[in-house]
C-alpha cells in the first residue's frame, strides 16, 4: 500500500489565506462565465492578436481620463 506523505505545516495556508484564495478563484470563474475571459486561442498568432487588441483597448481607456492642468 502506498500512502502519500503529508506536506509540512509551513506549506499549508491559514484559514484566512484559504478564504482569500477561494474568493479570488470564485470571482474569476464568475467573470469567465460572464464572457469576460479570453481564449482559448487556436494559434499563438491569435493569442497575440487578442493581447494587442486588449492592450489597445486598455490604453484608450487609460488615455481618455483627463489629466489635471497646471496649478
PQR file of N, CA, C, O and H, with PARSE charges and radii, in Angstrom:
ATOM      1  N   UNK A   1       0.839  -1.170   0.000 -0.4000 1.5000
ATOM      2  CA  UNK A   1       0.000   0.000   0.000 -0.0000 2.0000
ATOM      3  C   UNK A   1       0.890   1.241   0.000  0.5500 1.7000
ATOM      4  O   UNK A   1       1.845   1.336   0.770 -0.5500 1.4000
ATOM      5  N   UNK A   2       0.556   2.199  -0.887 -0.4000 1.5000
ATOM      6  CA  UNK A   2       1.308   3.452  -0.973 -0.0000 2.0000
ATOM      7  C   UNK A   2       0.491   4.534  -0.290  0.5500 1.7000
ATOM      8  O   UNK A   2      -0.675   4.756  -0.614 -0.5500 1.4000
ATOM      9  H   UNK A   2      -0.220   2.121  -1.513  0.4000 1.0000
ATOM     10  N   UNK A   3       1.127   5.197   0.658 -0.4000 1.5000
ATOM     11  CA  UNK A   3       0.468   6.271   1.406 -0.0000 2.0000
ATOM     12  C   UNK A   3       1.216   7.562   1.108  0.5500 1.7000
ATOM     13  O   UNK A   3       2.426   7.629   1.322 -0.5500 1.4000
ATOM     14  H   UNK A   3       2.074   5.016   0.921  0.4000 1.0000
ATOM     15  N   UNK A   4       0.520   8.598   0.615 -0.4000 1.5000
ATOM     16  CA  UNK A   4       1.219   9.855   0.310 -0.0000 2.0000
ATOM     17  C   UNK A   4       1.725  10.530   1.579  0.5500 1.7000
ATOM     18  O   UNK A   4       1.093  10.466   2.634 -0.5500 1.4000
ATOM     19  H   UNK A   4      -0.463   8.544   0.441  0.4000 1.0000
ATOM     20  N   UNK A   5       2.860  11.167   1.452 -0.4000 1.5000
ATOM     21  CA  UNK A   5       3.435  11.896   2.571 -0.0000 2.0000
ATOM     22  C   UNK A   5       2.743  13.248   2.674  0.5500 1.7000
ATOM     23  O   UNK A   5       2.637  13.963   1.678 -0.5500 1.4000
ATOM     24  H   UNK A   5       3.373  11.219   0.595  0.4000 1.0000
ATOM     25  N   UNK A   6       2.278  13.605   3.852 -0.4000 1.5000
ATOM     26  CA  UNK A   6       1.600  14.883   4.048 -0.0000 2.0000
ATOM     27  C   UNK A   6       2.634  16.010   4.001  0.5500 1.7000
ATOM     28  O   UNK A   6       3.754  15.846   4.485 -0.5500 1.4000
ATOM     29  H   UNK A   6       2.364  13.024   4.661  0.4000 1.0000
ATOM     30  N   UNK A   7       2.257  17.160   3.415 -0.4000 1.5000
ATOM     31  CA  UNK A   7       3.193  18.283   3.350 -0.0000 2.0000
ATOM     32  C   UNK A   7       3.467  18.824   4.752  0.5500 1.7000
ATOM     33  O   UNK A   7       2.664  18.672   5.672 -0.5500 1.4000
ATOM     34  H   UNK A   7       1.348  17.293   3.021  0.4000 1.0000
ATOM     35  N   UNK A   8       4.611  19.450   4.876 -0.4000 1.5000
ATOM     36  CA  UNK A   8       4.969  20.055   6.157 -0.0000 2.0000
ATOM     37  C   UNK A   8       4.013  21.209   6.454  0.5500 1.7000
ATOM     38  O   UNK A   8       3.457  21.809   5.535 -0.5500 1.4000
ATOM     39  H   UNK A   8       5.263  19.574   4.129  0.4000 1.0000
ATOM     40  N   UNK A   9       3.826  21.513   7.723 -0.4000 1.5000
ATOM     41  CA  UNK A   9       2.859  22.527   8.151 -0.0000 2.0000
ATOM     42  C   UNK A   9       3.165  23.902   7.558  0.5500 1.7000
ATOM     43  O   UNK A   9       2.240  24.681   7.327 -0.5500 1.4000
ATOM     44  H   UNK A   9       4.279  21.025   8.469  0.4000 1.0000
ATOM     45  N   UNK A  10       4.442  24.222   7.305 -0.4000 1.5000
ATOM     46  CA  UNK A  10       4.762  25.556   6.791 -0.0000 2.0000
ATOM     47  C   UNK A  10       4.313  25.739   5.336  0.5500 1.7000
ATOM     48  O   UNK A  10       4.334  26.861   4.829 -0.5500 1.4000
ATOM     49  H   UNK A  10       5.193  23.590   7.493  0.4000 1.0000
ATOM     50  N   UNK A  11       3.911  24.667   4.662 -0.4000 1.5000
ATOM     51  CA  UNK A  11       3.455  24.761   3.278 -0.0000 2.0000
ATOM     52  C   UNK A  11       1.929  24.856   3.176  0.5500 1.7000
ATOM     53  O   UNK A  11       1.389  24.953   2.074 -0.5500 1.4000
ATOM     54  H   UNK A  11       3.895  23.756   5.074  0.4000 1.0000
ATOM     55  N   UNK A  12       1.251  24.829   4.287 -0.4000 1.5000
ATOM     56  CA  UNK A  12      -0.210  24.907   4.261 -0.0000 2.0000
ATOM     57  C   UNK A  12      -0.652  26.360   4.424  0.5500 1.7000
ATOM     58  O   UNK A  12       0.061  27.177   5.006 -0.5500 1.4000
ATOM     59  H   UNK A  12       1.689  24.750   5.183  0.4000 1.0000
ATOM     60  N   UNK A  13      -1.831  26.666   3.904 -0.4000 1.5000
ATOM     61  CA  UNK A  13      -2.385  28.007   4.030 -0.0000 2.0000
ATOM     62  C   UNK A  13      -3.181  28.122   5.327  0.5500 1.7000
ATOM     63  O   UNK A  13      -3.741  27.144   5.823 -0.5500 1.4000
ATOM     64  H   UNK A  13      -2.411  26.002   3.431  0.4000 1.0000
ATOM     65  N   UNK A  14      -3.215  29.338   5.862 -0.4000 1.5000
ATOM     66  CA  UNK A  14      -4.047  29.575   7.033 -0.0000 2.0000
ATOM     67  C   UNK A  14      -5.498  29.649   6.547  0.5500 1.7000
ATOM     68  O   UNK A  14      -5.726  29.843   5.353 -0.5500 1.4000
ATOM     69  H   UNK A  14      -2.759  30.132   5.459  0.4000 1.0000
ATOM     70  N   UNK A  15      -6.479  29.501   7.434 -0.4000 1.5000
ATOM     71  CA  UNK A  15      -7.876  29.619   7.013 -0.0000 2.0000
ATOM     72  C   UNK A  15      -8.180  30.968   6.342  0.5500 1.7000
ATOM     73  O   UNK A  15      -8.960  31.021   5.391 -0.5500 1.4000
ATOM     74  H   UNK A  15      -6.294  29.343   8.404  0.4000 1.0000
ATOM     75  N   UNK A  16      -7.576  32.046   6.829 -0.4000 1.5000
ATOM     76  CA  UNK A  16      -7.808  33.363   6.224 -0.0000 2.0000
ATOM     77  C   UNK A  16      -7.221  33.412   4.809  0.5500 1.7000
ATOM     78  O   UNK A  16      -7.851  33.936   3.890 -0.5500 1.4000
ATOM     79  H   UNK A  16      -6.943  32.003   7.601  0.4000 1.0000
ATOM     80  N   UNK A  17      -6.024  32.868   4.640 -0.4000 1.5000
ATOM     81  CA  UNK A  17      -5.418  32.834   3.307 -0.0000 2.0000
ATOM     82  C   UNK A  17      -6.256  31.973   2.361  0.5500 1.7000
ATOM     83  O   UNK A  17      -6.455  32.346   1.205 -0.5500 1.4000
ATOM     84  H   UNK A  17      -5.513  32.442   5.386  0.4000 1.0000
ATOM     85  N   UNK A  18      -6.740  30.847   2.830 -0.4000 1.5000
ATOM     86  CA  UNK A  18      -7.550  29.951   2.002 -0.0000 2.0000
ATOM     87  C   UNK A  18      -8.845  30.642   1.572  0.5500 1.7000
ATOM     88  O   UNK A  18      -9.283  30.474   0.434 -0.5500 1.4000
ATOM     89  H   UNK A  18      -6.578  30.544   3.769  0.4000 1.0000
ATOM     90  N   UNK A  19      -9.471  31.426   2.481 -0.4000 1.5000
ATOM     91  CA  UNK A  19     -10.695  32.153   2.131 -0.0000 2.0000
ATOM     92  C   UNK A  19     -10.423  33.178   1.030  0.5500 1.7000
ATOM     93  O   UNK A  19     -11.216  33.312   0.098 -0.5500 1.4000
ATOM     94  H   UNK A  19      -9.115  31.562   3.405  0.4000 1.0000
ATOM     95  N   UNK A  20      -9.293  33.910   1.135 -0.4000 1.5000
ATOM     96  CA  UNK A  20      -8.938  34.902   0.113 -0.0000 2.0000
ATOM     97  C   UNK A  20      -8.668  34.233  -1.226  0.5500 1.7000
ATOM     98  O   UNK A  20      -9.095  34.730  -2.268 -0.5500 1.4000
ATOM     99  H   UNK A  20      -8.649  33.802   1.893  0.4000 1.0000
ATOM    100  N   UNK A  21      -7.969  33.120  -1.202 -0.4000 1.5000
ATOM    101  CA  UNK A  21      -7.683  32.383  -2.437 -0.0000 2.0000
ATOM    102  C   UNK A  21      -8.980  31.888  -3.059  0.5500 1.7000
ATOM    103  O   UNK A  21      -9.208  32.073  -4.254 -0.5500 1.4000
ATOM    104  H   UNK A  21      -7.622  32.716  -0.355  0.4000 1.0000
ATOM    105  N   UNK A  22      -9.828  31.263  -2.257 -0.4000 1.5000
ATOM    106  CA  UNK A  22     -11.102  30.737  -2.768 -0.0000 2.0000
ATOM    107  C   UNK A  22     -11.975  31.862  -3.332  0.5500 1.7000
ATOM    108  O   UNK A  22     -12.624  31.695  -4.365 -0.5500 1.4000
ATOM    109  H   UNK A  22      -9.643  31.112  -1.286  0.4000 1.0000
ATOM    110  N   UNK A  23     -11.984  33.005  -2.647 -0.4000 1.5000
ATOM    111  CA  UNK A  23     -12.774  34.145  -3.117 -0.0000 2.0000
ATOM    112  C   UNK A  23     -12.262  34.613  -4.482  0.5500 1.7000
ATOM    113  O   UNK A  23     -13.058  34.873  -5.384 -0.5500 1.4000
ATOM    114  H   UNK A  23     -11.457  33.141  -1.808  0.4000 1.0000
ATOM    115  N   UNK A  24     -10.949  34.719  -4.637 -0.4000 1.5000
ATOM    116  CA  UNK A  24     -10.373  35.146  -5.905 -0.0000 2.0000
ATOM    117  C   UNK A  24     -10.676  34.170  -7.028  0.5500 1.7000
ATOM    118  O   UNK A  24     -11.010  34.582  -8.139 -0.5500 1.4000
ATOM    119  H   UNK A  24     -10.303  34.507  -3.905  0.4000 1.0000
ATOM    120  N   UNK A  25     -10.562  32.879  -6.747 -0.4000 1.5000
ATOM    121  CA  UNK A  25     -10.854  31.859  -7.760 -0.0000 2.0000
ATOM    122  C   UNK A  25     -12.322  31.935  -8.161  0.5500 1.7000
ATOM    123  O   UNK A  25     -12.645  31.915  -9.349 -0.5500 1.4000
ATOM    124  H   UNK A  25     -10.290  32.544  -5.844  0.4000 1.0000
ATOM    125  N   UNK A  26     -13.206  32.021  -7.183 -0.4000 1.5000
ATOM    126  CA  UNK A  26     -14.638  32.095  -7.484 -0.0000 2.0000
ATOM    127  C   UNK A  26     -14.988  33.352  -8.281  0.5500 1.7000
ATOM    128  O   UNK A  26     -15.831  33.304  -9.177 -0.5500 1.4000
ATOM    129  H   UNK A  26     -12.944  32.037  -6.218  0.4000 1.0000
ATOM    130  N   UNK A  27     -14.345  34.471  -7.960 -0.4000 1.5000
ATOM    131  CA  UNK A  27     -14.588  35.715  -8.672 -0.0000 2.0000
ATOM    132  C   UNK A  27     -14.150  35.574 -10.128  0.5500 1.7000
ATOM    133  O   UNK A  27     -14.870  36.007 -11.028 -0.5500 1.4000
ATOM    134  H   UNK A  27     -13.660  34.509  -7.232  0.4000 1.0000
ATOM    135  N   UNK A  28     -12.987  34.978 -10.376 -0.4000 1.5000
ATOM    136  CA  UNK A  28     -12.504  34.802 -11.750 -0.0000 2.0000
ATOM    137  C   UNK A  28     -13.402  33.844 -12.524  0.5500 1.7000
ATOM    138  O   UNK A  28     -13.663  34.068 -13.706 -0.5500 1.4000
ATOM    139  H   UNK A  28     -12.403  34.625  -9.645  0.4000 1.0000
ATOM    140  N   UNK A  29     -13.879  32.785 -11.881 -0.4000 1.5000
ATOM    141  CA  UNK A  29     -14.775  31.854 -12.555 -0.0000 2.0000
ATOM    142  C   UNK A  29     -16.082  32.538 -12.940  0.5500 1.7000
ATOM    143  O   UNK A  29     -16.634  32.282 -14.010 -0.5500 1.4000
ATOM    144  H   UNK A  29     -13.667  32.603 -10.921  0.4000 1.0000
ATOM    145  N   UNK A  30     -16.571  33.404 -12.065 -0.4000 1.5000
ATOM    146  CA  UNK A  30     -17.797  34.152 -12.342 -0.0000 2.0000
ATOM    147  C   UNK A  30     -17.585  35.101 -13.528  0.5500 1.7000
ATOM    148  O   UNK A  30     -18.438  35.197 -14.410 -0.5500 1.4000
ATOM    149  H   UNK A  30     -16.123  33.612 -11.196  0.4000 1.0000
ATOM    150  N   UNK A  31     -16.450  35.796 -13.544 -0.4000 1.5000
ATOM    151  CA  UNK A  31     -16.146  36.697 -14.651 -0.0000 2.0000
ATOM    152  C   UNK A  31     -16.018  35.921 -15.963  0.5500 1.7000
ATOM    153  O   UNK A  31     -16.487  36.382 -17.003 -0.5500 1.4000
ATOM    154  H   UNK A  31     -15.756  35.718 -12.828  0.4000 1.0000
ATOM    155  N   UNK A  32     -15.398  34.768 -15.920 -0.4000 1.5000
ATOM    156  CA  UNK A  32     -15.246  33.948 -17.116 -0.0000 2.0000
ATOM    157  C   UNK A  32     -16.612  33.498 -17.624  0.5500 1.7000
ATOM    158  O   UNK A  32     -16.851  33.471 -18.831 -0.5500 1.4000
ATOM    159  H   UNK A  32     -15.017  34.393 -15.075  0.4000 1.0000
ATOM    160  N   UNK A  33     -17.501  33.147 -16.707 -0.4000 1.5000
ATOM    161  CA  UNK A  33     -18.853  32.752 -17.081 -0.0000 2.0000
ATOM    162  C   UNK A  33     -19.636  33.882 -17.723  0.5500 1.7000
ATOM    163  O   UNK A  33     -20.538  33.640 -18.525 -0.5500 1.4000
ATOM    164  H   UNK A  33     -17.306  33.169 -15.726  0.4000 1.0000
ATOM    165  N   UNK A  34     -19.292  35.127 -17.373 -0.4000 1.5000
ATOM    166  CA  UNK A  34     -19.946  36.298 -17.952 -0.0000 2.0000
ATOM    167  C   UNK A  34     -19.316  36.699 -19.285  0.5500 1.7000
ATOM    168  O   UNK A  34     -19.718  37.693 -19.890 -0.5500 1.4000
ATOM    169  H   UNK A  34     -18.560  35.324 -16.722  0.4000 1.0000
ATOM    170  N   UNK A  35     -18.334  35.930 -19.738 -0.4000 1.5000
ATOM    171  CA  UNK A  35     -17.690  36.222 -21.014 -0.0000 2.0000
ATOM    172  C   UNK A  35     -16.570  37.231 -20.934  0.5500 1.7000
ATOM    173  O   UNK A  35     -16.159  37.781 -21.955 -0.5500 1.4000
ATOM    174  H   UNK A  35     -18.008  35.122 -19.246  0.4000 1.0000
ATOM    175  N   UNK A  36     -16.069  37.484 -19.743 -0.4000 1.5000
ATOM    176  CA  UNK A  36     -15.005  38.475 -19.586 -0.0000 2.0000
ATOM    177  C   UNK A  36     -13.614  37.871 -19.748  0.5500 1.7000
ATOM    178  O   UNK A  36     -12.613  38.581 -19.652 -0.5500 1.4000
ATOM    179  H   UNK A  36     -16.403  37.037 -18.913  0.4000 1.0000
ATOM    180  N   UNK A  37     -13.547  36.572 -19.992 -0.4000 1.5000
ATOM    181  CA  UNK A  37     -12.264  35.911 -20.161 -0.0000 2.0000
ATOM    182  C   UNK A  37     -11.842  35.899 -21.613  0.5500 1.7000
ATOM    183  O   UNK A  37     -12.640  36.202 -22.501 -0.5500 1.4000
ATOM    184  H   UNK A  37     -14.360  35.995 -20.071  0.4000 1.0000
ATOM    185  N   UNK A  38     -10.609  35.555 -21.855 -0.4000 1.5000
ATOM    186  CA  UNK A  38     -10.088  35.455 -23.215 -0.0000 2.0000
ATOM    187  C   UNK A  38      -9.702  34.015 -23.495  0.5500 1.7000
ATOM    188  O   UNK A  38      -9.359  33.257 -22.588 -0.5500 1.4000
ATOM    189  H   UNK A  38      -9.961  35.309 -21.134  0.4000 1.0000
ATOM    190  N   UNK A  39      -9.766  33.653 -24.766 -0.4000 1.5000
ATOM    191  CA  UNK A  39      -9.320  32.328 -25.176 -0.0000 2.0000
ATOM    192  C   UNK A  39     -10.419  31.306 -25.092  0.5500 1.7000
ATOM    193  O   UNK A  39     -11.545  31.662 -24.746 -0.5500 1.4000
ATOM    194  H   UNK A  39     -10.045  34.269 -25.503  0.4000 1.0000
ATOM    195  N   UNK A  40     -10.161  30.092 -25.382 -0.4000 1.5000
ATOM    196  CA  UNK A  40      -8.857  29.567 -25.799 -0.0000 2.0000
ATOM    197  C   UNK A  40      -8.519  30.018 -27.214  0.5500 1.7000
ATOM    198  O   UNK A  40      -9.411  30.307 -28.012 -0.5500 1.4000
ATOM    199  H   UNK A  40      -9.246  29.802 -25.663  0.4000 1.0000
ATOM    200  N   UNK A  41      -7.250  30.073 -27.514 -0.4000 1.5000
ATOM    201  CA  UNK A  41      -6.777  30.527 -28.809 -0.0000 2.0000
ATOM    202  C   UNK A  41      -6.284  29.332 -29.606  0.5500 1.7000
ATOM    203  O   UNK A  41      -5.658  28.423 -29.061 -0.5500 1.4000
ATOM    204  H   UNK A  41      -6.526  29.838 -26.866  0.4000 1.0000
ATOM    205  N   UNK A  42      -6.570  29.342 -30.893 -0.4000 1.5000
ATOM    206  CA  UNK A  42      -6.173  28.236 -31.766 -0.0000 2.0000
ATOM    207  C   UNK A  42      -4.687  28.287 -32.084  0.5500 1.7000
ATOM    208  O   UNK A  42      -4.045  27.249 -32.248 -0.5500 1.4000
ATOM    209  H   UNK A  42      -7.079  30.081 -31.336  0.4000 1.0000
ATOM    210  N   UNK A  43      -4.137  29.501 -32.170 -0.4000 1.5000
ATOM    211  CA  UNK A  43      -2.719  29.645 -32.531 -0.0000 2.0000
ATOM    212  C   UNK A  43      -2.075  30.709 -31.650  0.5500 1.7000
ATOM    213  O   UNK A  43      -2.752  31.471 -30.961 -0.5500 1.4000
ATOM    214  H   UNK A  43      -4.657  30.345 -32.037  0.4000 1.0000
ATOM    215  N   UNK A  44      -0.759  30.735 -31.695 -0.4000 1.5000
ATOM    216  CA  UNK A  44      -0.029  31.768 -30.968 -0.0000 2.0000
ATOM    217  C   UNK A  44      -0.332  33.139 -31.571  0.5500 1.7000
ATOM    218  O   UNK A  44      -0.400  34.136 -30.852 -0.5500 1.4000
ATOM    219  H   UNK A  44      -0.209  30.116 -32.255  0.4000 1.0000
ATOM    220  N   UNK A  45      -0.515  33.186 -32.892 -0.4000 1.5000
ATOM    221  CA  UNK A  45      -0.827  34.449 -33.550 -0.0000 2.0000
ATOM    222  C   UNK A  45      -2.177  34.983 -33.076  0.5500 1.7000
ATOM    223  O   UNK A  45      -2.325  36.185 -32.856 -0.5500 1.4000
ATOM    224  H   UNK A  45      -0.460  32.376 -33.476  0.4000 1.0000
ATOM    225  N   UNK A  46      -3.149  34.107 -32.920 -0.4000 1.5000
ATOM    226  CA  UNK A  46      -4.466  34.525 -32.431 -0.0000 2.0000
ATOM    227  C   UNK A  46      -4.356  35.063 -31.007  0.5500 1.7000
ATOM    228  O   UNK A  46      -5.015  36.042 -30.655 -0.5500 1.4000
ATOM    229  H   UNK A  46      -3.029  33.131 -33.099  0.4000 1.0000
ATOM    230  N   UNK A  47      -3.525  34.422 -30.193 -0.4000 1.5000
ATOM    231  CA  UNK A  47      -3.297  34.903 -28.829 -0.0000 2.0000
ATOM    232  C   UNK A  47      -2.697  36.302 -28.854  0.5500 1.7000
ATOM    233  O   UNK A  47      -3.157  37.191 -28.138 -0.5500 1.4000
ATOM    234  H   UNK A  47      -2.990  33.627 -30.479  0.4000 1.0000
ATOM    235  N   UNK A  48      -1.662  36.500 -29.683 -0.4000 1.5000
ATOM    236  CA  UNK A  48      -1.006  37.809 -29.747 -0.0000 2.0000
ATOM    237  C   UNK A  48      -1.945  38.880 -30.278  0.5500 1.7000
ATOM    238  O   UNK A  48      -1.926  40.011 -29.793 -0.5500 1.4000
ATOM    239  H   UNK A  48      -1.288  35.778 -30.265  0.4000 1.0000
ATOM    240  N   UNK A  49      -2.771  38.541 -31.272 -0.4000 1.5000
ATOM    241  CA  UNK A  49      -3.757  39.499 -31.773 -0.0000 2.0000
ATOM    242  C   UNK A  49      -4.712  39.927 -30.654  0.5500 1.7000
ATOM    243  O   UNK A  49      -4.992  41.115 -30.493 -0.5500 1.4000
ATOM    244  H   UNK A  49      -2.786  37.622 -31.665  0.4000 1.0000
ATOM    245  N   UNK A  50      -5.204  38.964 -29.890 -0.4000 1.5000
ATOM    246  CA  UNK A  50      -6.098  39.274 -28.774 -0.0000 2.0000
ATOM    247  C   UNK A  50      -5.409  40.105 -27.715  0.5500 1.7000
ATOM    248  O   UNK A  50      -6.002  41.017 -27.139 -0.5500 1.4000
ATOM    249  H   UNK A  50      -4.976  37.999 -30.021  0.4000 1.0000
ATOM    250  N   UNK A  51      -4.151  39.782 -27.462 -0.4000 1.5000
ATOM    251  CA  UNK A  51      -3.380  40.517 -26.465 -0.0000 2.0000
ATOM    252  C   UNK A  51      -3.203  41.974 -26.883  0.5500 1.7000
ATOM    253  O   UNK A  51      -3.347  42.880 -26.062 -0.5500 1.4000
ATOM    254  H   UNK A  51      -3.669  39.041 -27.930  0.4000 1.0000
ATOM    255  N   UNK A  52      -2.892  42.199 -28.159 -0.4000 1.5000
ATOM    256  CA  UNK A  52      -2.702  43.564 -28.643 -0.0000 2.0000
ATOM    257  C   UNK A  52      -4.022  44.339 -28.672  0.5500 1.7000
ATOM    258  O   UNK A  52      -4.046  45.530 -28.364 -0.5500 1.4000
ATOM    259  H   UNK A  52      -2.775  41.464 -28.826  0.4000 1.0000
ATOM    260  N   UNK A  53      -5.109  43.675 -29.037 -0.4000 1.5000
ATOM    261  CA  UNK A  53      -6.415  44.343 -29.022 -0.0000 2.0000
ATOM    262  C   UNK A  53      -6.779  44.770 -27.606  0.5500 1.7000
ATOM    263  O   UNK A  53      -7.242  45.890 -27.391 -0.5500 1.4000
ATOM    264  H   UNK A  53      -5.090  42.707 -29.288  0.4000 1.0000
ATOM    265  N   UNK A  54      -6.570  43.883 -26.644 -0.4000 1.5000
ATOM    266  CA  UNK A  54      -6.892  44.202 -25.258 -0.0000 2.0000
ATOM    267  C   UNK A  54      -5.997  45.326 -24.746  0.5500 1.7000
ATOM    268  O   UNK A  54      -6.463  46.212 -24.029 -0.5500 1.4000
ATOM    269  H   UNK A  54      -6.194  42.973 -26.819  0.4000 1.0000
ATOM    270  N   UNK A  55      -4.725  45.297 -25.106 -0.4000 1.5000
ATOM    271  CA  UNK A  55      -3.811  46.362 -24.699 -0.0000 2.0000
ATOM    272  C   UNK A  55      -4.216  47.705 -25.276  0.5500 1.7000
ATOM    273  O   UNK A  55      -4.155  48.727 -24.593 -0.5500 1.4000
ATOM    274  H   UNK A  55      -4.347  44.577 -25.688  0.4000 1.0000
ATOM    275  N   UNK A  56      -4.632  47.702 -26.544 -0.4000 1.5000
ATOM    276  CA  UNK A  56      -5.076  48.948 -27.175 -0.0000 2.0000
ATOM    277  C   UNK A  56      -6.351  49.458 -26.504  0.5500 1.7000
ATOM    278  O   UNK A  56      -6.509  50.660 -26.291 -0.5500 1.4000
ATOM    279  H   UNK A  56      -4.682  46.872 -27.100  0.4000 1.0000
ATOM    280  N   UNK A  57      -7.249  48.546 -26.176 -0.4000 1.5000
ATOM    281  CA  UNK A  57      -8.490  48.942 -25.511 -0.0000 2.0000
ATOM    282  C   UNK A  57      -8.185  49.541 -24.136  0.5500 1.7000
ATOM    283  O   UNK A  57      -8.757  50.566 -23.767 -0.5500 1.4000
ATOM    284  H   UNK A  57      -7.121  47.569 -26.349  0.4000 1.0000
ATOM    285  N   UNK A  58      -7.300  48.917 -23.390 -0.4000 1.5000
ATOM    286  CA  UNK A  58      -6.955  49.434 -22.064 -0.0000 2.0000
ATOM    287  C   UNK A  58      -6.207  50.755 -22.181  0.5500 1.7000
ATOM    288  O   UNK A  58      -6.410  51.656 -21.367 -0.5500 1.4000
ATOM    289  H   UNK A  58      -6.835  48.084 -23.690  0.4000 1.0000
ATOM    290  N   UNK A  59      -5.342  50.880 -23.189 -0.4000 1.5000
ATOM    291  CA  UNK A  59      -4.617  52.132 -23.402 -0.0000 2.0000
ATOM    292  C   UNK A  59      -5.557  53.262 -23.749  0.5500 1.7000
ATOM    293  O   UNK A  59      -5.369  54.388 -23.287 -0.5500 1.4000
ATOM    294  H   UNK A  59      -5.177  50.149 -23.850  0.4000 1.0000
ATOM    295  N   UNK A  60      -6.575  52.981 -24.562 -0.4000 1.5000
ATOM    296  CA  UNK A  60      -7.547  54.006 -24.932 -0.0000 2.0000
ATOM    297  C   UNK A  60      -8.343  54.438 -23.718  0.5500 1.7000
ATOM    298  O   UNK A  60      -8.612  55.626 -23.537 -0.5500 1.4000
ATOM    299  H   UNK A  60      -6.728  52.067 -24.937  0.4000 1.0000
ATOM    300  N   UNK A  61      -8.721  53.480 -22.886 -0.4000 1.5000
ATOM    301  CA  UNK A  61      -9.481  53.808 -21.677 -0.0000 2.0000
ATOM    302  C   UNK A  61      -8.613  54.638 -20.740  0.5500 1.7000
ATOM    303  O   UNK A  61      -9.095  55.603 -20.147 -0.5500 1.4000
ATOM    304  H   UNK A  61      -8.502  52.515 -23.033  0.4000 1.0000
ATOM    305  N   UNK A  62      -7.339  54.275 -20.599 -0.4000 1.5000
ATOM    306  CA  UNK A  62      -6.426  54.971 -19.711 -0.0000 2.0000
ATOM    307  C   UNK A  62      -6.197  56.406 -20.195  0.5500 1.7000
ATOM    308  O   UNK A  62      -6.179  57.337 -19.390 -0.5500 1.4000
ATOM    309  H   UNK A  62      -6.947  53.491 -21.081  0.4000 1.0000
ATOM    310  N   UNK A  63      -6.023  56.585 -21.503 -0.4000 1.5000
ATOM    311  CA  UNK A  63      -5.739  57.898 -22.049 -0.0000 2.0000
ATOM    312  C   UNK A  63      -6.967  58.794 -22.099  0.5500 1.7000
ATOM    313  O   UNK A  63      -6.834  60.008 -22.250 -0.5500 1.4000
ATOM    314  H   UNK A  63      -6.038  55.828 -22.158  0.4000 1.0000
ATOM    315  N   UNK A  64      -8.156  58.222 -21.975 -0.4000 1.5000
ATOM    316  CA  UNK A  64      -9.366  59.035 -22.061 -0.0000 2.0000
ATOM    317  C   UNK A  64      -9.617  59.836 -20.782  0.5500 1.7000
ATOM    318  O   UNK A  64     -10.456  60.737 -20.769 -0.5500 1.4000
ATOM    319  H   UNK A  64      -8.264  57.235 -21.852  0.4000 1.0000
ATOM    320  N   UNK A  65      -8.905  59.518 -19.725 -0.4000 1.5000
ATOM    321  CA  UNK A  65      -9.071  60.279 -18.484 -0.0000 2.0000
ATOM    322  C   UNK A  65      -8.396  61.637 -18.618  0.5500 1.7000
ATOM    323  O   UNK A  65      -7.340  61.760 -19.239 -0.5500 1.4000
ATOM    324  H   UNK A  65      -8.223  58.786 -19.736  0.4000 1.0000
ATOM    325  N   UNK A  66      -9.014  62.645 -18.034 -0.4000 1.5000
ATOM    326  CA  UNK A  66      -8.438  63.988 -18.092 -0.0000 2.0000
ATOM    327  C   UNK A  66      -7.274  64.078 -17.131  0.5500 1.7000
ATOM    328  O   UNK A  66      -7.333  63.613 -15.992 -0.5500 1.4000
ATOM    329  H   UNK A  66      -9.871  62.545 -17.529  0.4000 1.0000
ATOM    330  N   UNK A  67      -6.235  64.679 -17.618 -0.4000 1.5000
ATOM    331  CA  UNK A  67      -5.077  64.931 -16.776 -0.0000 2.0000
ATOM    332  C   UNK A  67      -5.290  66.271 -16.070  0.5500 1.7000
ATOM    333  O   UNK A  67      -5.842  67.196 -16.666 -0.5500 1.4000
ATOM    334  H   UNK A  67      -6.188  65.056 -18.543  0.4000 1.0000
ATOM    335  N   UNK A  68      -4.867  66.388 -14.829 -0.4000 1.5000
ATOM    336  CA  UNK A  68      -5.030  67.668 -14.145 -0.0000 2.0000
ATOM    337  C   UNK A  68      -4.172  68.745 -14.822  0.5500 1.7000
ATOM    338  O   UNK A  68      -3.045  68.481 -15.241 -0.5500 1.4000
ATOM    339  H   UNK A  68      -4.419  65.637 -14.345  0.4000 1.0000
ATOM    340  N   UNK A  69      -4.714  69.939 -14.919 -0.4000 1.5000
ATOM    341  CA  UNK A  69      -3.995  71.043 -15.532 -0.0000 2.0000
ATOM    342  C   UNK A  69      -2.972  71.637 -14.587  0.5500 1.7000
ATOM    343  O   UNK A  69      -2.872  71.231 -13.429 -0.5500 1.4000
ATOM    344  H   UNK A  69      -5.630  70.153 -14.579  0.4000 1.0000
ATOM    345  N   UNK A  70      -2.222  72.591 -15.079 -0.4000 1.5000
ATOM    346  CA  UNK A  70      -1.220  73.237 -14.206 -0.0000 2.0000
ATOM    347  C   UNK A  70      -1.895  73.996 -13.073  0.5500 1.7000
ATOM    348  O   UNK A  70      -3.011  74.497 -13.213 -0.5500 1.4000
ATOM    349  H   UNK A  70      -2.304  72.920 -16.020  0.4000 1.0000
ATOM    350  N   UNK A  71      -1.209  74.067 -11.977 -0.4000 1.5000
ATOM    351  CA  UNK A  71      -1.754  74.747 -10.803 -0.0000 2.0000
ATOM    352  C   UNK A  71      -1.451  76.199 -10.798  0.5500 1.7000
ATOM    353  O   UNK A  71      -1.844  76.909  -9.873 -0.5500 1.4000
ATOM    354  H   UNK A  71      -0.303  73.660 -11.863  0.4000 1.0000
TER
END
